[in-house]
Amino acid sequence: MSIEELREQNVLLPEDEWGKHSRDTTVPQLPLAIVLAVAIVSIAVALVGDGGLLTWIGTGTFVATLYVVTWMFDRAVLRQRQRVREKRQTVRATSSSASDATD
């Protein structure tokens, strides 16, 4: 996608806000590490299964961990979006009260 398409869909922050927000992740690190460890183990189980029941258990577990990781990152994006909105409202309220004080 081009930047113009992302702007049209209102995905990007306004250019004057680029680089002004924290880039810290809102993904919980420990649960993510646990899920990724389970994913790695499930791949090993699928390989050891050699086409039998363990292969299907490993494959099913891996698919489930893919879903969980996707869900975790989606929730993190929503938390980050909320954080930016709250910060934006705080800045607006501060600048509004500052302009009221100068009047």
C-alpha positions as CSV (number, residue, x, y, z in Angstrom):
1,M,0.0,0.0,0.0
2,S,1.1,3.5,-0.6
3,I,1.2,6.3,2.0
4,E,-1.6,8.0,0.1
5,E,-3.8,4.9,0.4
6,L,-3.0,4.6,4.1
7,R,-3.9,8.3,4.6
8,E,-7.2,7.9,2.8
9,Q,-8.1,5.0,5.1
10,N,-7.1,7.1,8.1
11,V,-4.5,4.5,9.3
12,L,-1.6,6.9,9.7
13,L,-1.1,9.6,12.3
14,P,-1.1,13.1,11.0
15,E,2.4,14.1,9.8
16,D,2.9,16.7,12.5
17,E,2.6,13.8,15.1
18,W,5.2,11.5,13.4
19,G,8.0,10.7,15.7
20,K,6.5,12.3,18.8
21,H,4.9,9.3,20.4
22,S,6.5,6.5,22.4
23,R,7.4,3.4,20.4
24,D,7.3,1.2,23.4
25,T,5.4,-2.0,22.8
26,T,2.1,-2.6,24.5
27,V,2.4,-6.4,23.9
28,P,2.8,-8.2,27.2
29,Q,6.3,-9.7,27.0
30,L,6.1,-12.7,29.3
31,P,2.8,-14.1,27.8
32,L,4.3,-13.5,24.3
33,A,7.4,-15.4,25.2
34,I,5.4,-18.3,26.6
35,V,3.2,-18.5,23.5
36,L,6.2,-18.4,21.2
37,A,7.9,-21.2,23.2
38,V,4.7,-23.3,22.9
39,A,4.7,-22.7,19.2
40,I,8.3,-23.9,18.9
41,V,7.6,-27.0,20.9
42,S,4.5,-27.7,18.8
43,I,6.6,-27.6,15.7
44,A,9.0,-30.1,17.2
45,V,6.1,-32.3,18.3
46,A,4.7,-32.2,14.7
47,L,8.1,-33.2,13.3
48,V,8.6,-36.1,15.8
49,G,5.0,-37.3,15.1
50,D,6.1,-38.5,11.7
51,G,2.6,-38.3,10.2
52,G,0.9,-39.9,13.2
53,L,-1.3,-38.5,16.0
54,L,1.5,-36.3,17.4
55,T,1.8,-34.6,14.0
56,W,-1.8,-33.5,14.2
57,I,-1.5,-32.5,17.8
58,G,1.6,-30.4,17.0
59,T,-0.1,-28.9,14.0
60,G,-3.2,-28.0,15.9
61,T,-1.3,-26.5,18.7
62,F,0.8,-24.4,16.3
63,V,-2.3,-23.1,14.5
64,A,-3.8,-22.2,17.9
65,T,-0.6,-20.3,18.9
66,L,-0.7,-18.4,15.6
67,Y,-4.2,-17.3,16.5
68,V,-3.2,-16.3,20.0
69,V,-0.2,-14.3,18.8
70,T,-2.4,-12.5,16.2
71,W,-4.9,-11.8,18.9
72,M,-2.2,-10.4,21.3
73,F,-0.8,-8.1,18.7
74,D,-4.3,-6.9,17.7
75,R,-5.0,-6.0,21.3
76,A,-1.7,-4.3,21.5
77,V,-2.5,-2.1,18.5
78,L,-5.8,-1.2,20.1
79,R,-4.1,-0.3,23.4
80,Q,-1.5,1.8,21.5
81,R,-4.2,3.6,19.6
82,Q,-6.0,4.4,22.9
83,R,-2.8,5.7,24.4
84,V,-2.2,8.0,21.4
85,R,-5.8,9.3,21.6
86,E,-5.5,10.0,25.3
87,K,-2.2,11.8,24.9
88,R,-3.7,13.8,22.0
89,Q,-6.7,14.8,24.2
90,T,-4.4,15.8,27.0
91,V,-2.3,18.0,24.7
92,R,-5.5,19.6,23.3
93,A,-6.9,20.2,26.8
94,T,-3.6,21.7,27.9
95,S,-3.3,23.9,24.9
96,S,-6.9,25.0,25.2
97,S,-6.5,25.9,28.9
98,A,-3.3,27.8,28.1
99,S,-5.0,29.8,25.4
100,D,-7.9,30.5,27.7
101,A,-5.5,31.8,30.3
102,T,-3.9,34.2,27.9
103,D,-7.3,35.7,26.8
